[in-house]
Amino acid sequence: MLPLYYGLLSQLGHYNDNDVLAPNNISTAFLATIFYPTKQAPEGKPKPYLNPETAAFYESSYNYTPGVLASLTSNIQEDAPFLRQGDLRGIASFPTLLYGPGGAGPPTEGSTILLSELASYGYTVVGLDHPFEQPFLKFPNGTKVFGVDFDEDSVDIVGGIYNTRLVDNAAFLQQFPDLVRKLDAPFNVDHFGLLGYSFGGAATLGTTLEEEKKFHLGAALNIDGPLWGRVTGNSSDVDLHKPVLLLGEEQLIPPAWSTFSSWQTGPYFRKILINGSLHHDFSDDTFWKTVEPSVDLSVGRIDGLRQVNITNTIVRAFFDHTLLGREEELLYQPSVEWPELTYFYKNGSMVAN
């Protein structure tokens, strides 16, 4: 594992005149947070793990003690040099991973543990945040964007948000080569893996289905997310023809997952559930519950640090296997080391222990 990693914020312009949450339905930018490895050692005191304003927002909205999230630090560095291919002896050029955070928060910052872990092993990971949907975002130019209240039970509103996710994901994939040239960065612009948490997981599958012919999208991972849009159909039209992993909380097998699963013909498919987990255990909330256990979040009985270890290991194993061609037995069958995991074939039957 490479010991250090870096987060970079980039404000990308994109005109969308069909954004259901934006003023006058027009949005003009979205936020990309890029994690990548570096060999530069950090200097001075450790930096805050969260933007102080983001930390304050979630301390208030989740009823944490003021300052408890703001006190957390990490070894993420700003303006660190890129890790060039020559620094990775014997390691192929890692694909870029595109990440979608949960709907209505937390934003990409709330999955820093997973994304920085992937970067520490060599991947470039880009998290996309969509203004007005997330409760709070701060752009690199200092602009603060607060989310708007919306009816989460409205099919029209939620469908519009989903479409915005797909539009922004496609716009990013289109703009990424120019951004890489501008940064003079060693990021892979020809090969991608996609992953997302919650509603971001839904958009991951949708983007893979809609954009595979335009971009080299090599694998898709939905982390405890629903299915939406064309992906919910019941025909071969929903076949991604790619490796797919549905990773979820204990007992989560919604009907749409089963229908979608039955049509997949890619070289790898599994549903893996983590016993003892609930929805928020798939974001950094599962670590936050160890910091102040009295806070009542939608988290399960599983130990937060154990959940972090399991999620990080499975996600990295999936992309190492499907994008780098490495053998990963963990993806196929249970083991004594991971008794919390329950595996299912695409037809819904459980993988035998």
Buried (B, 14 or more C-beta within 10 A) or exposed (E): EBEBBBBBBBBBEBEBEEBBBBEEEEBBBBBBBBBBBBEEEBEEEEEBBBBEEBBBBBBEEBEBEEEBBBEBEBBBBEEBEBBEEEBBEEEEBBBBBBBBBBBBBBBBBBBBBBBBBBBBBBBBBBBBBBBBBBBBBBBEEEEEBEBEEBEEEEEEBBEBBBBBBBBBBBBBBEBBEEBBEEEEBBBBBEBBBBBBBBBBBBBBBBBBBBBBEEBEBBBBBBBBBBBBBEBBBEEEEBBBEBBBBBBBBBEBBEEBBBBBBBBBEBEBBBBBBBBBBBBBBBBBBBBBBBBBEEBEBEBBEBBBEBBBEBBBBBBBBBBBBBBBEEEBEBBEEBEEEBEBBBBBEBEEEEBEE
